[in-house]
Amino acid sequence: MKISPVYDRTLLALDGGPPIVPAAVRQRRRLLDVLESLTDAEWAAPSRCEGWRVQDVAAHLAGVDSYWLASISAGLAGEPTRFLRGFDPKATPAALVDAGRAKSTAETRVELRAATTALCELVDGMDETALSTLAESPPGHVAIRDLLHHALWDAWVHERDVALPLGLVPVEEPDEVAASLRYVAALSPAFAVMAGTATDATLVLDASDPDVRVVVSVAGDSVRVHDGVSPNDAVVLRGDAVELTEGLSARVPFEHDVPEHRSWLVRSLADVFEV
């Protein structure tokens, strides 16, 4: 399903939460180390992504990191890109991975290291002015700090996509889990706003291990994430933070009861990926 990023206003914004740069850089560098430690046989093993080997996930990450690098650089230059107009989050990445399947493991390793290293070097140590600058991500033009939330969440999920089928135990740093949960909780409502299926509503997540409270307020054509007060009619979900993140990311069955008329709050991401 194609998405419709918003470029004439800021659709999605996150207030508060743990500092995003240290978490995003740490996770990216760790994932690079994990992938580089694997044997060629493990790179050929299936990942948790349907039809993708570990090498396919690595190739996808190399491409994504190259995109983030270009998007952030353009934003900092005052010319944010609009590459994702009409982007299909399921079909386009799959097509790019298919096109690169002739590459050797060594080639993919080199591309991944170059892209990830360049991205980490660009964002490490960014100040508040840079983090507040607009750049392109799937919801459209957002602050770079919110773009980095998307980048962290995506790579955090893909780290588990690689590790779990190989019998490895994924690292679960509290700030990475909290940031990923805060972001994915907002992404489904953001896609619903893009699709015109959202109404004013509030989603609250009371998560544990780590303890984190996430309030997603959808009002008009905007989605805001905070940890403040919520209305009495908010949809409230409780559970383990990792399990909630996995469920909202369509990696495991989402087993929480949500009123049908508010189901778009948690289902729109799965709809976009046609899961």
Phi and psi in degrees as a GROMACS rama.xvg file:
@    title "Ramachandran Plot"
@    xaxis  label "Phi"
@    yaxis  label "Psi"
@TYPE xy
-74.9449  148.691  LYS-2
-107.976  165.852  ILE-3
-126.699  80.3163  SER-4
-55.7363  149.513  PRO-5
-102.722  122.542  VAL-6
-113.354  -12.3443  TYR-7
-96.0807  0.762166  ASP-8
-162.834  172.48  ARG-9
-95.4605  108.075  THR-10
-73.7319  -42.0448  LEU-11
-125.509  133.549  LEU-12
-145.833  142.743  ALA-13
-115.709  127.427  LEU-14
-108.192  137.328  ASP-15
75.1087  -157.252  GLY-16
85.9889  173.589  GLY-17
-69.3149  155.006  PRO-18
-55.7036  130.427  PRO-19
-85.3796  -32.7604  ILE-20
-63.5068  -50.6797  VAL-21
-58.5807  -40.6635  PRO-22
-66.2729  -44.8667  ALA-23
-66.6868  -43.1732  ALA-24
-68.0205  -44.2661  VAL-25
-59.8168  -46.0297  ARG-26
-65.048  -42.2785  GLN-27
-61.9581  -45.0569  ARG-28
-67.3833  -37.3148  ARG-29
-65.9801  -44.1487  ARG-30
-62.7115  -38.5285  LEU-31
-61.4499  -43.2619  LEU-32
-63.3663  -41.1018  ASP-33
-61.3944  -48.8741  VAL-34
-64.5463  -39.519  LEU-35
-71.0331  -19.8679  GLU-36
-81.8514  -11.0069  SER-37
-80.8721  150.85  LEU-38
-78.8895  167.065  THR-39
-61.9481  -34.1573  ASP-40
-64.2993  -39.4687  ALA-41
-70.2972  -33.0668  GLU-42
-66.1162  -24.1667  TRP-43
-89.0349  -4.61097  ALA-44
-76.8013  156.72  ALA-45
-67.6639  144.126  PRO-46
-98.4435  -175.807  SER-47
-79.463  -11.0505  ARG-48
-82.4614  124.242  CYS-49
-55.3307  122.766  GLU-50
81.5146  0.345543  GLY-51
-108.511  132.511  TRP-52
-79.4781  170.637  ARG-53
-57.3018  -41.1174  VAL-54
-61.8375  -35.0449  GLN-55
-65.2337  -39.8771  ASP-56
-63.5526  -43.1216  VAL-57
-61.9887  -41.8636  ALA-58
-63.8449  -41.139  ALA-59
-61.5493  -44.5395  HIS-60
-63.1233  -38.3567  LEU-61
-61.1243  -43.2902  ALA-62
-66.6326  -41.9487  GLY-63
-64.365  -43.8124  VAL-64
-64.634  -35.1862  ASP-65
-64.5873  -39.1349  SER-66
-65.0463  -47.3133  TYR-67
-58.2755  -41.1983  TRP-68
-59.3452  -46.3488  LEU-69
-66.5129  -41.975  ALA-70
-64.6833  -47.6277  SER-71
-65.1424  -42.9495  ILE-72
-60.7659  -42.6106  SER-73
-66.3631  -40.3324  ALA-74
-61.6932  -44.4938  GLY-75
-64.4524  -26.9347  LEU-76
-83.0904  -0.515824  ALA-77
83.2604  13.61  GLY-78
-131.754  66.8524  GLU-79
-58.2892  139.339  PRO-80
-75.1476  169.159  THR-81
-136.476  45.0416  ARG-82
-68.058  -26.1157  PHE-83
-93.8935  9.45866  LEU-84
-62.1194  122.056  ARG-85
75.4275  16.9442  GLY-86
-72.1614  139.726  PHE-87
-108.934  106.247  ASP-88
-62.5625  -19.3278  PRO-89
-95.4274  -51.6069  LYS-90
-74.8596  -41.1677  ALA-91
-66.1978  -50.3672  THR-92
-59.8005  -37.7565  PRO-93
-63.3397  -40.367  ALA-94
-65.9675  -39.9712  ALA-95
-65.7023  -40.0554  LEU-96
-65.0055  -43.9363  VAL-97
-58.577  -41.0714  ASP-98
-66.5358  -24.745  ALA-99
-101.317  10.6049  GLY-100
-70.4931  -13.4563  ARG-101
-77.9482  -11.2379  ALA-102
-71.6281  148.203  LYS-103
-77.584  164.021  SER-104
-57.5227  -42.2001  THR-105
-60.7864  -41.6916  ALA-106
-63.9577  -42.9139  GLU-107
-65.2122  -39.4353  THR-108
-59.2174  -45.5774  ARG-109
-63.3612  -45.0951  VAL-110
-63.9902  -41.1216  GLU-111
-65.3586  -46.7272  LEU-112
-61.0893  -43.4248  ARG-113
-63.373  -46.6027  ALA-114
-68.1635  -45.6905  ALA-115
-67.3129  -42.354  THR-116
-62.6356  -43.8456  THR-117
-63.1858  -41.3389  ALA-118
-64.271  -46.8487  LEU-119
-62.1559  -41.2895  CYS-120
-65.4076  -33.6214  GLU-121
-69.0092  -44.4484  LEU-122
-92.9286  -21.0815  VAL-123
-62.0602  123.495  ASP-124
84.7278  7.85415  GLY-125
-57.6628  138.778  MET-126
-88.4555  176.524  ASP-127
-64.7281  -32.5586  GLU-128
-63.5315  -45.5875  THR-129
-65.105  -42.3292  ALA-130
-67.0484  -22.495  LEU-131
-87.8415  -7.38497  SER-132
-71.587  143.486  THR-133
-79.4393  138.999  LEU-134
-148.573  168.987  ALA-135
-88.9116  135.017  GLU-136
-140.512  176.101  SER-137
-51.6859  -36.2809  PRO-138
-73.9019  -7.87093  PRO-139
121.481  -146.225  GLY-140
-84.9452  116.829  HIS-141
-133.581  167.66  VAL-142
-62.5807  145.306  ALA-143
-57.3613  -33.3614  ILE-144
-61.1151  -35.6234  ARG-145
-78.3939  -32.7522  ASP-146
-58.2544  -42.2913  LEU-147
-66.9514  -27.6644  LEU-148
-63.5333  -42.403  HIS-149
-63.3796  -44.6662  HIS-150
-61.6343  -41.6449  ALA-151
-65.5968  -50.4986  LEU-152
-56.8165  -46.3534  TRP-153
-61.4101  -46.472  ASP-154
-71.7869  -33.9261  ALA-155
-61.9882  -43.5957  TRP-156
-66.1954  -42.8933  VAL-157
-67.5493  -29.3664  HIS-158
-59.9479  -41.5597  GLU-159
-71.8533  -33.447  ARG-160
-59.3237  -33.949  ASP-161
-84.1363  -47.7399  VAL-162
-70.0523  -46.141  ALA-163
-62.1531  -46.799  LEU-164
-63.9923  -23.8663  PRO-165
-86.6364  -0.761145  LEU-166
79.894  14.8416  GLY-167
-88.1543  152.759  LEU-168
-96.3332  111.908  VAL-169
-66.4239  143.184  PRO-170
-72.0072  138.222  VAL-171
-126.002  76.3988  GLU-172
-70.0347  131.549  GLU-173
-55.3972  -41.3533  PRO-174
-70.4677  -32.1649  ASP-175
-68.8389  -41.8936  GLU-176
-63.5494  -47.2733  VAL-177
-61.6433  -45.0638  ALA-178
-65.7327  -40.4265  ALA-179
-64.8138  -42.3064  SER-180
-65.2942  -43.4668  LEU-181
-60.411  -37.4417  ARG-182
-75.9787  -49.0377  TYR-183
-66.6623  -27.1298  VAL-184
-63.0318  -28.1686  ALA-185
-91.9199  -19.8006  ALA-186
-69.9611  -41.2637  LEU-187
-61.7427  -48.2017  SER-188
-59.6251  -36.1815  PRO-189
-63.5905  -43.335  ALA-190
-63.8123  -35.4518  PHE-191
-66.111  -39.1306  ALA-192
-62.1906  -44.6329  VAL-193
-58.1033  -38.7356  MET-194
-83.0112  -8.738  ALA-195
79.1113  19.9815  GLY-196
-105.891  0.920875  THR-197
-89.3605  153.248  ALA-198
-130.775  171.572  THR-199
-61.7352  126.905  ASP-200
-165.324  166.217  ALA-201
-134.284  133.786  THR-202
-114.579  130.981  LEU-203
-121.287  130.971  VAL-204
-114.745  119.455  LEU-205
-105.866  97.7724  ASP-206
-107.368  158.934  ALA-207
-127.681  156.513  SER-208
56.0673  64.0133  ASP-209
-84.7875  160.484  PRO-210
-71.7153  121.748  ASP-211
-151.209  135.914  VAL-212
-112.229  127.176  ARG-213
-122.982  127.359  VAL-214
-116.655  122.064  VAL-215
-111.303  112.173  VAL-216
-104.194  120.569  SER-217
-107.039  116.26  VAL-218
-138.355  118.308  ALA-219
62.5163  -118.765  GLY-220
-111.492  28.5794  ASP-221
-134.378  154.187  SER-222
-126.284  125.311  VAL-223
-125.574  136.318  ARG-224
-109.132  130.716  VAL-225
-155.022  -176.919  HIS-226
-124.863  26.8583  ASP-227
-89.0377  -154.616  GLY-228
-73.374  156.584  VAL-229
-133.538  153.715  SER-230
-72.0451  164.209  PRO-231
-65.4833  -24.8091  ASN-232
-93.8741  14.343  ASP-233
-64.9369  147.76  ALA-234
-81.4327  120.969  VAL-235
-114.022  126.573  VAL-236
-120.791  139.544  LEU-237
-127.522  146.793  ARG-238
161.085  -175.2  GLY-239
-65.7935  135.391  ASP-240
-62.7659  -42.3175  ALA-241
-65.8964  -43.5046  VAL-242
-65.3533  -38.0798  GLU-243
-64.4958  -42.0284  LEU-244
-64.1844  -42.7685  THR-245
-64.1663  -41.6676  GLU-246
-66.9861  -44.5506  GLY-247
-68.4199  -22.466  LEU-248
-88.5804  6.49173  SER-249
62.3776  33.0721  ALA-250
-98.2164  -25.4298  ARG-251
-135.123  159.753  VAL-252
-57.1859  135.929  PRO-253
-91.5325  108.258  PHE-254
-105.905  21.1494  GLU-255
-96.2434  140.246  HIS-256
-79.1932  125.287  ASP-257
-130.208  132.429  VAL-258
-53.6929  140.613  PRO-259
-54.7684  -40.7381  GLU-260
-72.8986  -6.99809  HIS-261
-116.531  10.3532  ARG-262
-62.3538  -26.2377  SER-263
-60.9319  -21.2212  TRP-264
-61.2627  -27.884  LEU-265
-123.81  -8.48883  VAL-266
-106.949  -14.5841  ARG-267
-63.9683  -34.1121  SER-268
-63.7768  -44.7802  LEU-269
-62.744  -36.1739  ALA-270
-63.9493  -43.0694  ASP-271
-61.5932  -39.611  VAL-272
-88.4877  3.06569  PHE-273
54.3321  44.137  GLU-274
